[in-house]
Amino acid sequence: MIGDADEDGDWTVMRWLGNATYTATLTQTRNGRQIGGSYSGPTITPAE
């Protein structure tokens, strides 16, 4: 699992599922509440 954050604090999390890449982008407030997000990749639920 690879995580990265830009200067605005937006997190991009990428997980490799078999040969497919699942990418999720979460936008969070300072208190950690998720206020938005998106994902791309296979339509499956990634493991926690």
PDB file of N, CA, C and O in Angstrom, chain B, residues numbered from 101:
ATOM      1  N   MET B 101       0.856  -1.189   0.000  1.00  0.00           N
ATOM      2  CA  MET B 101       0.000   0.000   0.000  1.00  0.00           C
ATOM      3  C   MET B 101       0.889   1.234   0.000  1.00  0.00           C
ATOM      4  O   MET B 101       1.859   1.320   0.753  1.00  0.00           O
ATOM      5  N   ILE B 102       0.549   2.166  -0.838  1.00  0.00           N
ATOM      6  CA  ILE B 102       1.333   3.395  -0.944  1.00  0.00           C
ATOM      7  C   ILE B 102       0.415   4.578  -0.644  1.00  0.00           C
ATOM      8  O   ILE B 102      -0.673   4.686  -1.211  1.00  0.00           O
ATOM      9  N   GLY B 103       0.853   5.452   0.238  1.00  0.00           N
ATOM     10  CA  GLY B 103       0.072   6.649   0.543  1.00  0.00           C
ATOM     11  C   GLY B 103       0.893   7.887   0.276  1.00  0.00           C
ATOM     12  O   GLY B 103       2.111   7.889   0.459  1.00  0.00           O
ATOM     13  N   ASP B 104       0.227   8.942  -0.158  1.00  0.00           N
ATOM     14  CA  ASP B 104       0.935  10.182  -0.434  1.00  0.00           C
ATOM     15  C   ASP B 104      -0.023  11.334  -0.174  1.00  0.00           C
ATOM     16  O   ASP B 104      -1.237  11.187  -0.319  1.00  0.00           O
ATOM     17  N   ALA B 105       0.521  12.470   0.207  1.00  0.00           N
ATOM     18  CA  ALA B 105      -0.316  13.641   0.442  1.00  0.00           C
ATOM     19  C   ALA B 105       0.336  14.849  -0.206  1.00  0.00           C
ATOM     20  O   ALA B 105       1.555  15.013  -0.160  1.00  0.00           O
ATOM     21  N   ASP B 106      -0.490  15.690  -0.810  1.00  0.00           N
ATOM     22  CA  ASP B 106       0.065  16.899  -1.407  1.00  0.00           C
ATOM     23  C   ASP B 106       0.036  18.032  -0.385  1.00  0.00           C
ATOM     24  O   ASP B 106      -0.331  17.826   0.771  1.00  0.00           O
ATOM     25  N   GLU B 107       0.418  19.205  -0.812  1.00  0.00           N
ATOM     26  CA  GLU B 107       0.527  20.333   0.109  1.00  0.00           C
ATOM     27  C   GLU B 107      -0.818  20.724   0.708  1.00  0.00           C
ATOM     28  O   GLU B 107      -0.875  21.304   1.792  1.00  0.00           O
ATOM     29  N   ASP B 108      -1.900  20.406   0.002  1.00  0.00           N
ATOM     30  CA  ASP B 108      -3.227  20.769   0.497  1.00  0.00           C
ATOM     31  C   ASP B 108      -3.775  19.733   1.467  1.00  0.00           C
ATOM     32  O   ASP B 108      -4.861  19.911   2.019  1.00  0.00           O
ATOM     33  N   GLY B 109      -3.037  18.662   1.676  1.00  0.00           N
ATOM     34  CA  GLY B 109      -3.493  17.645   2.608  1.00  0.00           C
ATOM     35  C   GLY B 109      -4.425  16.626   1.974  1.00  0.00           C
ATOM     36  O   GLY B 109      -5.082  15.861   2.680  1.00  0.00           O
ATOM     37  N   ASP B 110      -4.488  16.610   0.644  1.00  0.00           N
ATOM     38  CA  ASP B 110      -5.318  15.610  -0.024  1.00  0.00           C
ATOM     39  C   ASP B 110      -4.526  14.312  -0.116  1.00  0.00           C
ATOM     40  O   ASP B 110      -3.378  14.296  -0.560  1.00  0.00           O
ATOM     41  N   TRP B 111      -5.153  13.244   0.307  1.00  0.00           N
ATOM     42  CA  TRP B 111      -4.453  11.964   0.319  1.00  0.00           C
ATOM     43  C   TRP B 111      -4.800  11.150  -0.907  1.00  0.00           C
ATOM     44  O   TRP B 111      -5.958  11.075  -1.319  1.00  0.00           O
ATOM     45  N   THR B 112      -3.778  10.542  -1.484  1.00  0.00           N
ATOM     46  CA  THR B 112      -3.984   9.593  -2.567  1.00  0.00           C
ATOM     47  C   THR B 112      -3.454   8.247  -2.096  1.00  0.00           C
ATOM     48  O   THR B 112      -2.286   8.117  -1.729  1.00  0.00           O
ATOM     49  N   VAL B 113      -4.322   7.256  -2.113  1.00  0.00           N
ATOM     50  CA  VAL B 113      -3.930   5.928  -1.656  1.00  0.00           C
ATOM     51  C   VAL B 113      -4.053   4.963  -2.820  1.00  0.00           C
ATOM     52  O   VAL B 113      -5.088   4.900  -3.485  1.00  0.00           O
ATOM     53  N   MET B 114      -2.989   4.212  -3.061  1.00  0.00           N
ATOM     54  CA  MET B 114      -3.001   3.252  -4.155  1.00  0.00           C
ATOM     55  C   MET B 114      -2.746   1.858  -3.599  1.00  0.00           C
ATOM     56  O   MET B 114      -1.848   1.661  -2.781  1.00  0.00           O
ATOM     57  N   ARG B 115      -3.538   0.901  -4.046  1.00  0.00           N
ATOM     58  CA  ARG B 115      -3.336  -0.477  -3.628  1.00  0.00           C
ATOM     59  C   ARG B 115      -3.331  -1.346  -4.871  1.00  0.00           C
ATOM     60  O   ARG B 115      -4.086  -1.114  -5.816  1.00  0.00           O
ATOM     61  N   TRP B 116      -2.474  -2.339  -4.855  1.00  0.00           N
ATOM     62  CA  TRP B 116      -2.401  -3.247  -5.994  1.00  0.00           C
ATOM     63  C   TRP B 116      -3.201  -4.495  -5.679  1.00  0.00           C
ATOM     64  O   TRP B 116      -2.955  -5.174  -4.682  1.00  0.00           O
ATOM     65  N   LEU B 117      -4.159  -4.787  -6.540  1.00  0.00           N
ATOM     66  CA  LEU B 117      -5.037  -5.942  -6.353  1.00  0.00           C
ATOM     67  C   LEU B 117      -4.797  -6.865  -7.534  1.00  0.00           C
ATOM     68  O   LEU B 117      -5.337  -6.644  -8.618  1.00  0.00           O
ATOM     69  N   GLY B 118      -3.992  -7.896  -7.331  1.00  0.00           N
ATOM     70  CA  GLY B 118      -3.616  -8.738  -8.451  1.00  0.00           C
ATOM     71  C   GLY B 118      -2.801  -7.891  -9.413  1.00  0.00           C
ATOM     72  O   GLY B 118      -1.798  -7.294  -9.021  1.00  0.00           O
ATOM     73  N   ASN B 119      -3.220  -7.835 -10.659  1.00  0.00           N
ATOM     74  CA  ASN B 119      -2.518  -7.028 -11.655  1.00  0.00           C
ATOM     75  C   ASN B 119      -3.177  -5.665 -11.833  1.00  0.00           C
ATOM     76  O   ASN B 119      -2.764  -4.879 -12.685  1.00  0.00           O
ATOM     77  N   ALA B 120      -4.206  -5.385 -11.027  1.00  0.00           N
ATOM     78  CA  ALA B 120      -4.949  -4.140 -11.197  1.00  0.00           C
ATOM     79  C   ALA B 120      -4.550  -3.150 -10.108  1.00  0.00           C
ATOM     80  O   ALA B 120      -4.203  -3.543  -8.995  1.00  0.00           O
ATOM     81  N   THR B 121      -4.604  -1.889 -10.435  1.00  0.00           N
ATOM     82  CA  THR B 121      -4.293  -0.842  -9.464  1.00  0.00           C
ATOM     83  C   THR B 121      -5.578  -0.142  -9.048  1.00  0.00           C
ATOM     84  O   THR B 121      -6.359   0.292  -9.895  1.00  0.00           O
ATOM     85  N   TYR B 122      -5.792  -0.034  -7.752  1.00  0.00           N
ATOM     86  CA  TYR B 122      -6.943   0.676  -7.209  1.00  0.00           C
ATOM     87  C   TYR B 122      -6.428   1.991  -6.641  1.00  0.00           C
ATOM     88  O   TYR B 122      -5.531   2.000  -5.798  1.00  0.00           O
ATOM     89  N   THR B 123      -6.992   3.092  -7.100  1.00  0.00           N
ATOM     90  CA  THR B 123      -6.536   4.402  -6.638  1.00  0.00           C
ATOM     91  C   THR B 123      -7.703   5.154  -6.013  1.00  0.00           C
ATOM     92  O   THR B 123      -8.768   5.277  -6.618  1.00  0.00           O
ATOM     93  N   ALA B 124      -7.499   5.649  -4.812  1.00  0.00           N
ATOM     94  CA  ALA B 124      -8.539   6.429  -4.144  1.00  0.00           C
ATOM     95  C   ALA B 124      -7.953   7.762  -3.715  1.00  0.00           C
ATOM     96  O   ALA B 124      -6.835   7.821  -3.202  1.00  0.00           O
ATOM     97  N   THR B 125      -8.700   8.819  -3.922  1.00  0.00           N
ATOM     98  CA  THR B 125      -8.272  10.143  -3.487  1.00  0.00           C
ATOM     99  C   THR B 125      -9.273  10.655  -2.458  1.00  0.00           C
ATOM    100  O   THR B 125     -10.469  10.747  -2.735  1.00  0.00           O
ATOM    101  N   LEU B 126      -8.782  10.985  -1.281  1.00  0.00           N
ATOM    102  CA  LEU B 126      -9.647  11.469  -0.213  1.00  0.00           C
ATOM    103  C   LEU B 126      -9.284  12.911   0.109  1.00  0.00           C
ATOM    104  O   LEU B 126      -8.108  13.251   0.232  1.00  0.00           O
ATOM    105  N   THR B 127     -10.288  13.744   0.242  1.00  0.00           N
ATOM    106  CA  THR B 127     -10.063  15.124   0.662  1.00  0.00           C
ATOM    107  C   THR B 127     -10.564  15.247   2.098  1.00  0.00           C
ATOM    108  O   THR B 127     -11.730  14.965   2.377  1.00  0.00           O
ATOM    109  N   GLN B 128      -9.697  15.664   2.998  1.00  0.00           N
ATOM    110  CA  GLN B 128     -10.048  15.696   4.406  1.00  0.00           C
ATOM    111  C   GLN B 128      -9.875  17.089   4.994  1.00  0.00           C
ATOM    112  O   GLN B 128      -9.049  17.879   4.537  1.00  0.00           O
ATOM    113  N   THR B 129     -10.671  17.368   6.014  1.00  0.00           N
ATOM    114  CA  THR B 129     -10.526  18.620   6.736  1.00  0.00           C
ATOM    115  C   THR B 129      -9.425  18.450   7.778  1.00  0.00           C
ATOM    116  O   THR B 129      -8.889  17.355   7.948  1.00  0.00           O
ATOM    117  N   ARG B 130      -9.097  19.513   8.458  1.00  0.00           N
ATOM    118  CA  ARG B 130      -8.026  19.448   9.442  1.00  0.00           C
ATOM    119  C   ARG B 130      -8.351  18.485  10.577  1.00  0.00           C
ATOM    120  O   ARG B 130      -7.444  17.897  11.167  1.00  0.00           O
ATOM    121  N   ASN B 131      -9.623  18.320  10.887  1.00  0.00           N
ATOM    122  CA  ASN B 131      -9.973  17.424  11.993  1.00  0.00           C
ATOM    123  C   ASN B 131     -10.087  15.977  11.534  1.00  0.00           C
ATOM    124  O   ASN B 131     -10.463  15.104  12.316  1.00  0.00           O
ATOM    125  N   GLY B 132      -9.765  15.720  10.271  1.00  0.00           N
ATOM    126  CA  GLY B 132      -9.701  14.351   9.798  1.00  0.00           C
ATOM    127  C   GLY B 132     -10.994  13.817   9.220  1.00  0.00           C
ATOM    128  O   GLY B 132     -11.043  12.665   8.790  1.00  0.00           O
ATOM    129  N   ARG B 133     -12.050  14.628   9.199  1.00  0.00           N
ATOM    130  CA  ARG B 133     -13.307  14.153   8.617  1.00  0.00           C
ATOM    131  C   ARG B 133     -13.200  14.181   7.102  1.00  0.00           C
ATOM    132  O   ARG B 133     -12.674  15.127   6.515  1.00  0.00           O
ATOM    133  N   GLN B 134     -13.706  13.128   6.487  1.00  0.00           N
ATOM    134  CA  GLN B 134     -13.654  13.091   5.026  1.00  0.00           C
ATOM    135  C   GLN B 134     -14.762  13.969   4.470  1.00  0.00           C
ATOM    136  O   GLN B 134     -15.925  13.833   4.850  1.00  0.00           O
ATOM    137  N   ILE B 135     -14.388  14.884   3.553  1.00  0.00           N
ATOM    138  CA  ILE B 135     -15.377  15.786   2.978  1.00  0.00           C
ATOM    139  C   ILE B 135     -15.568  15.525   1.496  1.00  0.00           C
ATOM    140  O   ILE B 135     -16.414  16.149   0.855  1.00  0.00           O
ATOM    141  N   GLY B 136     -14.785  14.606   0.952  1.00  0.00           N
ATOM    142  CA  GLY B 136     -14.944  14.306  -0.465  1.00  0.00           C
ATOM    143  C   GLY B 136     -13.985  13.208  -0.843  1.00  0.00           C
ATOM    144  O   GLY B 136     -13.069  12.883  -0.087  1.00  0.00           O
ATOM    145  N   GLY B 137     -14.190  12.637  -2.008  1.00  0.00           N
ATOM    146  CA  GLY B 137     -13.269  11.592  -2.433  1.00  0.00           C
ATOM    147  C   GLY B 137     -13.705  10.998  -3.753  1.00  0.00           C
ATOM    148  O   GLY B 137     -14.822  11.214  -4.223  1.00  0.00           O
ATOM    149  N   SER B 138     -12.799  10.252  -4.329  1.00  0.00           N
ATOM    150  CA  SER B 138     -13.095   9.587  -5.584  1.00  0.00           C
ATOM    151  C   SER B 138     -12.172   8.387  -5.700  1.00  0.00           C
ATOM    152  O   SER B 138     -11.165   8.291  -4.999  1.00  0.00           O
ATOM    153  N   TYR B 139     -12.527   7.482  -6.588  1.00  0.00           N
ATOM    154  CA  TYR B 139     -11.655   6.339  -6.792  1.00  0.00           C
ATOM    155  C   TYR B 139     -11.717   5.921  -8.238  1.00  0.00           C
ATOM    156  O   TYR B 139     -12.661   6.245  -8.959  1.00  0.00           O
ATOM    157  N   SER B 140     -10.701   5.199  -8.652  1.00  0.00           N
ATOM    158  CA  SER B 140     -10.688   4.656  -9.994  1.00  0.00           C
ATOM    159  C   SER B 140     -10.077   3.270  -9.927  1.00  0.00           C
ATOM    160  O   SER B 140      -9.298   2.969  -9.023  1.00  0.00           O
ATOM    161  N   GLY B 141     -10.428   2.434 -10.880  1.00  0.00           N
ATOM    162  CA  GLY B 141      -9.910   1.080 -10.875  1.00  0.00           C
ATOM    163  C   GLY B 141     -11.048   0.085 -10.886  1.00  0.00           C
ATOM    164  O   GLY B 141     -12.188   0.443 -11.180  1.00  0.00           O
ATOM    165  N   PRO B 142     -10.747  -1.162 -10.569  1.00  0.00           N
ATOM    166  CA  PRO B 142     -11.775  -2.193 -10.597  1.00  0.00           C
ATOM    167  C   PRO B 142     -12.899  -1.882  -9.618  1.00  0.00           C
ATOM    168  O   PRO B 142     -12.662  -1.311  -8.553  1.00  0.00           O
ATOM    169  N   THR B 143     -14.100  -2.251  -9.974  1.00  0.00           N
ATOM    170  CA  THR B 143     -15.240  -2.014  -9.092  1.00  0.00           C
ATOM    171  C   THR B 143     -15.317  -3.160  -8.093  1.00  0.00           C
ATOM    172  O   THR B 143     -16.102  -4.096  -8.247  1.00  0.00           O
ATOM    173  N   ILE B 144     -14.485  -3.059  -7.072  1.00  0.00           N
ATOM    174  CA  ILE B 144     -14.464  -4.056  -6.006  1.00  0.00           C
ATOM    175  C   ILE B 144     -14.199  -3.330  -4.707  1.00  0.00           C
ATOM    176  O   ILE B 144     -13.872  -2.143  -4.709  1.00  0.00           O
ATOM    177  N   THR B 145     -14.336  -4.026  -3.611  1.00  0.00           N
ATOM    178  CA  THR B 145     -14.039  -3.419  -2.320  1.00  0.00           C
ATOM    179  C   THR B 145     -12.643  -3.840  -1.903  1.00  0.00           C
ATOM    180  O   THR B 145     -12.402  -5.027  -1.682  1.00  0.00           O
ATOM    181  N   PRO B 146     -11.722  -2.900  -1.792  1.00  0.00           N
ATOM    182  CA  PRO B 146     -10.357  -3.260  -1.400  1.00  0.00           C
ATOM    183  C   PRO B 146     -10.317  -3.743   0.043  1.00  0.00           C
ATOM    184  O   PRO B 146     -11.125  -3.317   0.869  1.00  0.00           O
ATOM    185  N   ALA B 147      -9.392  -4.617   0.338  1.00  0.00           N
ATOM    186  CA  ALA B 147      -9.255  -5.126   1.699  1.00  0.00           C
ATOM    187  C   ALA B 147      -8.821  -3.999   2.619  1.00  0.00           C
ATOM    188  O   ALA B 147      -8.103  -3.086   2.211  1.00  0.00           O
ATOM    189  N   GLU B 148      -9.258  -4.073   3.846  1.00  0.00           N
ATOM    190  CA  GLU B 148      -8.858  -3.056   4.823  1.00  0.00           C
ATOM    191  C   GLU B 148      -7.397  -3.226   5.172  1.00  0.00           C
ATOM    192  O   GLU B 148      -6.863  -2.466   5.980  1.00  0.00           O
TER     193      GLU B 148
END
